[in-house]
Each structure stands twice: as C-alpha cells, then as structure tokens.
C-alpha cells in the first residue's frame, strides 16, 4: 500500500532539530509532503537562512521517511521561516521577553527576563569553577569536567564567564558562533556540551575593556537570552579572583556550588582560599577542591612534584570539604586544550582523564545544594 501523508508526518515527529532538540513537527518546520508512488518529497522550513546544520536535518528527515514501508526514495527541499514565524518559535521555546519583563516590573523586580537557574524549581545544578589566581588550569578543568558529565549521560551547558581570558570555545573545539533566532541565542554544541562565551563576540586579540555594569549585563544576557533548554548541569568558568563577575554570578545563581582549583604549591593555595572565602561570604556552598598539575610522570615512571605538594589537601582541610582529585601535569592535557580535543574524549583511559571522570561522578553522586537566598544583594 502507498504511504499516506499522515504516516509521513508521524514518522517525522521524533525527528529533532539538532540545535533546538525539539521535534521539527512541533516547531512547524514541516511545511509540505508530496507523495508520488514510492517517492516522498518533504518541504522543511529552516529557522534561519544558512542554517549550519542543514545537512544534518536533511539526513534525519530522509532516514525517517525511507524507513517507512512503501517508501523507496525521499527528497528534502528547504525554505526559510519568516520573521513572524521565528518569533513564534522563540516564544514557544523561550517565552515572550516583553511579557516576562512586564511581569517582573509589576512585582517590583528589575527590568529584564528572569534568570531560569535562580528559580527554586529549576532542575539545573550550577557548578562554579573558581580559582584565586590565573594559570592554575581552571578552564581546562571546566572543559573536561563538563565533557565528563556529558559522557555520563547528562545534559550540560558551559558559560565562559572569564570575560577577559575567554578560552572555552577553543578548548571545546567550537568553530562556529551561536545561531540567532529572533534575538534568542542557540549555543553551539560539541562533545555533548553547549557553550556560550565572550569569545563568540570578540576576536582573540581584542581586549575586553569594560566596567562592572557592562560585565554584569553581559553575564545576565548569557543566562537569559540563550536557549539552554533546562540542562542538568550549568558549568561556569569563573575568572580568577574575587571581582565584579564573581559577585554578579553569586547574585544570579544563588544556589551555585563552588569548586576551587589550585596547584599543589602552598603559595597558590593561599591565594585560592580567598575565592573560597568570598563564596562563603555571599552564601554559596564550597563543595570541593581540585588540585591541578599535581605531578609530572617521567620516562622512568616516577612522579615528580614540580609545583610542590600538599597544597590541595591543605586547602580542602581548611575549608572542611573533600579534595576531589589530583590531576597530573601531562602534555596531552595541554595539547587537547590548544586543539579543542579534551583529554577525557581523546584519551579516556589516561590518568588525567580518569581524574576528571572521578570528579564528575562525585558531583553526580553528591546531593545538590538546597540553600536559597533570593534576597541576596551585592553592592
């Protein structure tokens, strides 16, 4: 028997837009189905012209249609949504920003969209990766822990909040900017991780010379104007130190869990403790310490503590939190950051990758922070 249009539509219902992770039928992307014997042609409306994942949509649609009995061949034609249609998609996925802003103002809140991760009902756990100083490998830890969480089957998003030293896009191998649908940003995805960064909006050699209010607004937009789709984990790469950005994020993410990265060097851990004490001052839970660059393994198989020893454990003891892992200093970890190939993906059985995986498993097995401070004000 010849296939029917309704059968084709039902076959396409499980097909998701690869960026939005919603059914192309639900998003009203399937515009027309033409059937000629055992040949089916489908007209699909892309959200934007030049959609970067057009070929993936083409393959998914053809695969779903040709799997039907009575279909021998399938073809896909594309059109592009109008501005009004894109606005409907944005409202379906992300709500109406004008209505949200109006509701907030009516209740005495600041102008702008509410931050979804601050809502007590949000399922997302916010993990803030902090350090007292630069150069301790905080961004490498962020990227690899995020990928390790994704490998455990969780949905993961990364916010590169290190506005001045952004590096997450390079470390995750992201080679395209976010897609923009009616002023809603769709973050690119690699290794199962979605990410947003100032690196998408500034050249690598361009300094970001902004004062506190501009930084505050940019971070707020990262959390509100991006379609995150309720991830299990939001991993935030904080800038080193205890400045404006860290304070803003404490206000935006009152349930954030702080993980402090240090090296074994006693001087480094004494600086790192300041980031932990700041977190406690603004009512965020410090959940653990991660010691990076713990040792280098020579050709003779011996461990050489190039940066000293004991700093991570000393800091963990002082903060009364666990030392989650000691990560060795290995060339593959550094090279992976430079080439966009995280070591947990490229060398999953390596000593360093196993350390990151153990951190991810600890986070998963640890109960999320329950404290909530909606009235926290940062001056």
Phi, psi and omega per residue, in radians:
X1 nan 2.556 3.125
X2 -1.236 2.522 3.116
X3 -1.234 2.618 -3.138
X4 -1.832 2.852 3.126
X5 -1.083 -0.702 -3.133
X6 -1.113 -0.611 3.093
X7 -1.164 -0.668 3.109
X8 -1.132 -0.780 -3.141
X9 -1.056 -0.764 3.141
X10 -1.142 -0.614 3.101
X11 -1.179 -0.514 -3.128
X12 -1.492 -0.231 -3.084
X13 -1.044 -0.683 3.121
X14 -1.329 -0.172 -3.117
X15 -1.307 2.163 -3.090
X16 -1.817 2.570 2.912
X17 -1.108 2.205 -3.031
X18 -1.152 -0.310 3.085
X19 -1.654 -0.709 -3.046
X20 -1.570 -0.313 3.122
X21 0.975 0.706 3.022
X22 -2.272 2.697 -3.137
X23 -1.036 2.360 3.111
X24 -1.182 -0.378 3.048
X25 -1.283 -0.783 3.114
X26 -1.066 -0.626 -3.121
X27 -1.430 0.027 -3.139
X28 1.057 0.668 3.090
X29 -1.539 -0.369 3.113
X30 -1.493 1.945 -3.002
X31 -1.804 -0.478 -3.077
X32 -2.802 2.495 3.070
X33 -2.237 2.090 3.094
X34 -1.972 2.263 -3.104
X35 -2.082 2.199 3.104
X36 -2.299 1.592 -3.090
X37 1.164 -2.095 3.140
X38 -1.711 0.225 3.113
X39 -1.899 2.305 -3.135
X40 -2.160 2.316 3.055
X41 -2.087 2.316 -3.087
X42 -2.088 2.321 3.051
X43 -1.736 2.125 -3.101
X44 -2.050 2.315 3.090
X45 -1.649 1.997 3.081
X46 -1.301 2.660 -3.135
X47 -1.197 -0.622 3.130
X48 -2.424 2.730 3.028
X49 -1.209 2.498 -3.133
X50 1.243 0.526 3.136
X51 -0.918 2.178 -3.053
X52 -1.178 -0.329 -3.104
X53 -1.976 0.507 3.137
X54 -1.013 -0.776 -3.115
X55 -1.106 -0.614 3.117
X56 -1.168 -0.710 3.083
X57 -1.097 -0.758 3.112
X58 -0.982 -0.829 -3.115
X59 -1.147 -0.703 -3.119
X60 -1.159 -0.741 -3.137
X61 -1.144 -0.826 3.139
X62 -1.064 -0.717 -3.137
X63 -1.105 -0.710 -3.130
X64 -1.208 -0.689 -3.080
X65 -1.298 -0.766 -3.115
X66 -1.204 -0.260 3.085
X67 -1.316 -0.201 3.136
X68 -1.325 2.496 3.028
X69 -1.127 2.386 3.115
X70 1.596 -0.018 3.105
X71 -1.927 2.144 -3.142
X72 -1.793 -0.475 -3.062
X73 -2.626 2.535 3.120
X74 -2.364 2.520 3.085
X75 -2.297 2.641 -3.129
X76 -2.192 2.245 3.008
X77 -1.939 2.644 -3.074
X78 -2.133 2.529 2.923
X79 -2.282 -3.084 -3.090
X80 -2.238 2.448 3.131
X81 -1.123 2.640 3.018
X82 -1.397 2.972 3.101
X83 -1.036 -0.692 -3.138
X84 -1.146 -0.687 3.136
X85 -1.200 -0.652 3.075
X86 -1.124 -0.659 3.109
X87 -1.082 -0.665 3.109
X88 -1.157 -0.687 3.094
X89 -1.104 -0.803 3.120
X90 -1.033 -0.746 -3.125
X91 -1.181 -0.659 3.104
X92 -1.071 -0.747 -3.044
X93 -1.518 -0.626 -2.877
X94 -2.203 -0.002 -3.116
X95 1.414 3.128 -3.140
X96 -1.732 1.929 -3.078
X97 -1.063 -0.576 3.136
X98 -1.154 -0.743 -3.138
X99 -1.177 -0.695 3.136
X100 -1.099 -0.807 -3.139
X101 -1.078 -0.739 3.140
X102 -1.105 -0.699 3.118
X103 -1.122 -0.724 3.139
X104 -1.118 -0.774 -3.127
X105 -1.126 -0.619 3.133
X106 -1.120 -0.475 3.141
X107 -1.747 0.220 3.045
X108 1.443 0.288 -3.139
X109 -1.667 2.959 3.139
X110 -1.150 2.710 3.120
X111 -1.179 2.476 3.086
X112 2.131 2.973 -3.117
X113 -1.257 2.507 3.092
X114 -1.168 2.543 3.098
X115 -1.420 2.002 -3.025
X116 -1.099 -0.561 -3.074
X117 -1.290 -0.240 3.107
X118 -1.495 -0.217 -3.133
X119 -1.223 2.267 3.140
X120 -1.011 -0.406 -3.126
X121 -1.485 -0.117 -3.106
X122 -1.134 2.379 3.116
X123 -1.427 -0.205 -3.022
X124 -1.331 2.290 3.005
X125 -1.653 2.226 -3.129
X126 -1.695 2.084 -3.106
X127 -1.918 1.986 -3.094
X128 -1.745 2.000 -3.133
X129 -1.630 1.986 -2.974
X130 -2.121 2.829 3.021
X131 -2.693 2.737 3.119
X132 -1.407 -0.467 -3.075
X133 -2.499 2.869 3.099
X134 -1.413 2.916 3.057
X135 1.483 0.153 -3.126
X136 -1.730 0.024 3.102
X137 1.515 0.439 -3.106
X138 -1.049 -0.749 -3.115
X139 -1.202 -0.622 3.062
X140 -1.096 -0.709 3.091
X141 -1.107 -0.799 3.141
X142 -1.000 -0.895 -3.080
X143 -1.083 -0.798 -3.073
X144 -1.284 -0.625 3.073
X145 -1.157 -0.702 3.115
X146 -1.062 -0.807 3.130
X147 -1.136 -0.677 3.120
X148 -1.100 -0.687 3.078
X149 -1.115 -0.709 3.105
X150 -1.129 -0.656 3.127
X151 -1.136 -0.405 3.096
X152 -1.451 0.080 3.066
X153 1.649 0.270 -3.115
X154 -1.809 2.655 3.031
X155 -1.453 2.297 -2.973
X156 -2.347 2.398 3.039
X157 -2.179 2.579 3.107
X158 -2.183 2.261 2.991
X159 -1.881 2.059 3.087
X160 -1.488 1.593 -3.093
X161 -1.559 0.054 3.067
X162 -1.417 1.337 -2.965
X163 -1.033 -0.659 -3.085
X164 -1.462 -0.495 -3.090
X165 -2.121 0.731 -3.066
X166 -1.014 2.347 -3.110
X167 -2.596 -0.107 -3.060
X168 -1.066 -0.755 3.120
X169 -0.980 -0.760 3.122
X170 -1.129 -0.757 -3.083
X171 -1.176 -0.508 3.109
X172 -1.651 0.014 3.103
X173 1.212 0.518 3.128
X174 -1.386 2.179 -3.058
X175 -2.066 0.301 3.093
X176 -2.561 2.652 -3.138
X177 -1.364 2.993 3.059
X178 -1.087 2.621 2.990
X179 -1.453 2.441 -3.123
X180 -1.950 2.102 3.086
X181 -2.110 1.830 3.114
X182 0.896 0.884 3.113
X183 1.216 0.131 3.024
X184 -1.730 2.226 -3.104
X185 -1.588 2.288 3.057
X186 -1.823 1.910 -3.038
X187 -1.216 2.454 3.087
X188 -1.168 2.782 -3.060
X189 -2.257 2.325 2.957
X190 -2.461 2.566 3.123
X191 0.925 0.509 -3.133
X192 1.366 0.206 -3.083
X193 -2.112 2.246 3.021
X194 -1.607 2.535 -3.121
X195 -2.545 2.679 3.023
X196 -2.335 2.556 -3.047
X197 -2.775 2.680 2.996
X198 -1.085 -0.360 3.120
X199 -1.069 -0.346 3.091
X200 -1.402 -0.259 -3.021
X201 -2.098 -0.012 3.115
X202 -2.466 2.510 3.100
X203 -1.209 2.726 -3.084
X204 -1.076 -0.510 -3.126
X205 -1.712 0.215 -3.110
X206 -1.777 2.042 3.124
X207 -1.260 2.501 3.068
X208 -1.692 1.852 -3.054
X209 -1.919 1.431 -3.074
X210 -2.164 2.574 3.007
X211 -1.532 3.019 -3.041
X212 -0.887 -0.857 -3.099
X213 -1.043 -0.650 3.121
X214 -1.202 -0.700 3.098
X215 -1.099 -0.772 3.137
X216 -1.002 -0.804 -3.119
X217 -1.173 -0.696 -3.141
X218 -1.095 -0.760 3.131
X219 -1.146 -0.673 3.096
X220 -1.064 -0.701 3.111
X221 -1.185 -0.622 3.070
X222 -1.016 -0.609 -3.064
X223 -1.557 -0.381 -3.041
X224 -1.965 -0.623 -3.066
X225 -1.567 -0.064 3.120
X226 -1.708 2.385 3.098
X227 -1.474 1.720 -3.091
X228 -1.572 -0.387 3.073
X229 1.110 0.709 3.010
X230 0.887 1.109 3.142
X231 -1.211 2.811 3.059
X232 -1.207 -0.665 -3.101
X233 -2.327 2.357 2.981
X234 -1.965 1.916 -3.096
X235 -1.745 2.145 -3.054
X236 -1.964 2.124 3.069
X237 -1.537 1.745 -3.104
X238 -1.341 2.691 2.975
X239 -1.258 2.743 3.104
X240 -1.135 2.653 3.063
X241 1.639 -2.843 -3.007
X242 -2.314 0.766 -3.053
X243 -1.586 -2.752 -3.029
X244 -0.975 -0.760 -3.041
X245 -1.135 -0.792 3.137
X246 -1.070 -0.691 3.126
X247 -1.176 -0.710 3.110
X248 -1.087 -0.754 -3.109
X249 -1.200 -0.537 3.041
X250 -1.085 -0.593 3.106
X251 -1.345 -0.705 -3.114
X252 -1.257 -0.603 -3.027
X253 -2.149 1.247 -3.039
X254 -1.145 -0.221 3.086
X255 -1.806 0.273 -3.086
X256 -1.104 2.530 3.086
X257 -1.897 2.206 -3.020
X258 -1.744 2.308 3.055
X259 -2.138 2.133 -3.005
X260 -1.741 2.230 3.128
X261 -1.779 2.316 3.085
X262 -2.495 2.955 2.962
X263 -1.775 2.968 -3.103
X264 -1.192 -0.261 -3.065
X265 -1.098 2.205 -3.124
X266 -0.961 -0.679 3.129
X267 -1.106 -0.642 -3.132
X268 -1.201 -0.715 -3.103
X269 -1.235 -0.482 3.092
X270 -1.202 -0.539 3.039
X271 -1.314 -0.692 -3.118
X272 -1.081 -0.558 -3.096
X273 -1.107 -0.423 3.130
X274 -1.132 -0.669 3.095
X275 -1.110 -0.667 3.125
X276 -1.190 -0.735 -3.141
X277 -1.161 -0.613 3.078
X278 -1.095 -0.740 3.128
X279 -1.025 -0.754 3.138
X280 -1.153 -0.622 3.141
X281 -1.098 -0.558 -3.111
X282 -1.820 0.396 2.981
X283 1.168 0.538 3.011
X284 -1.753 2.556 3.134
X285 -1.463 2.211 2.958
X286 -1.510 2.086 -2.984
X287 -1.794 -0.294 -3.130
X288 3.090 2.903 3.106
X289 -2.048 2.451 3.085
X290 -2.102 2.138 3.118
X291 -1.714 2.114 -3.126
X292 -1.861 2.744 3.133
X293 1.009 0.745 -3.037
X294 -1.186 -0.639 3.112
X295 -2.849 2.854 3.017
X296 -2.030 2.313 3.119
X297 -1.659 2.062 -3.128
X298 -1.368 3.047 3.109
X299 -1.093 -0.350 3.122
X300 -1.482 0.020 3.116
X301 1.466 -0.019 -3.127
X302 -1.526 2.638 3.072
X303 -1.565 2.231 3.115
X304 -2.000 1.959 -3.131
X305 -1.363 1.382 -3.041
X306 -1.023 -0.650 -3.100
X307 -1.799 0.481 3.121
X308 1.435 -2.846 -3.094
X309 -2.697 2.749 3.026
X310 1.591 -0.195 -3.061
X311 -1.103 -0.756 -3.121
X312 -1.122 -0.803 -3.140
X313 -1.163 -0.685 3.109
X314 -1.064 -0.742 3.123
X315 -1.160 -0.765 3.132
X316 -1.054 -0.739 3.134
X317 -1.112 -0.720 -3.116
X318 -1.156 -0.656 -3.126
X319 -1.482 -0.166 -3.113
X320 1.058 0.772 3.067
X321 -2.289 2.857 -3.141
X322 -1.301 2.598 2.904
X323 -1.481 1.917 -2.961
X324 -1.327 -0.576 -3.099
X325 -2.950 2.715 2.941
X326 -1.996 2.047 -3.053
X327 -1.776 2.151 -3.101
X328 -1.243 2.768 3.081
X329 -1.549 1.884 -3.088
X330 -2.299 2.486 3.138
X331 -1.030 -0.613 -3.105
X332 -1.093 -0.574 3.126
X333 -1.186 -0.778 3.118
X334 -1.158 -0.780 -3.135
X335 -1.118 -0.646 3.118
X336 -1.096 -0.632 3.088
X337 -1.187 -0.610 -3.133
X338 -1.298 -0.562 -3.042
X339 -1.795 -0.021 -3.130
X340 1.319 0.555 3.113
X341 -2.219 1.512 -3.088
X342 -0.968 2.437 -3.044
X343 -1.111 -0.484 3.128
X344 -1.182 -0.365 3.078
X345 -1.635 -0.737 -3.040
X346 -1.385 -0.621 -3.114
X347 -2.396 1.186 -3.000
X348 -1.095 -0.378 -3.125
X349 -1.627 -0.020 -3.117
X350 -1.224 2.818 -3.114
X351 -1.062 -0.741 -3.135
X352 -1.156 -0.782 -3.140
X353 -1.070 -0.701 3.123
X354 -1.115 -0.593 3.088
X355 -1.123 -0.772 3.108
X356 -1.124 -0.695 3.123
X357 -1.110 -0.633 3.120
X358 -1.177 -0.622 3.062
X359 -1.090 -0.811 -3.136
X360 -1.057 -0.772 -3.137
X361 -1.127 -0.667 3.103
X362 -1.087 -0.767 3.138
X363 -1.072 -0.789 -3.119
X364 -1.076 -0.713 -3.054
X365 -1.422 -0.254 -3.130
X366 -1.541 2.393 3.137
X367 -1.150 2.483 -3.136
X368 -1.190 2.795 3.089
X369 -1.128 2.364 -3.131
X370 -1.828 -0.267 -3.116
X371 -1.137 2.496 -3.128
X372 -2.506 2.223 -3.073
X373 -2.220 1.360 -3.058
X374 -1.154 -0.332 -3.077
X375 -1.731 0.183 -3.138
X376 -1.048 2.239 3.116
X377 -2.117 2.275 3.114
X378 -1.878 2.220 -3.126
X379 -1.735 nan nan
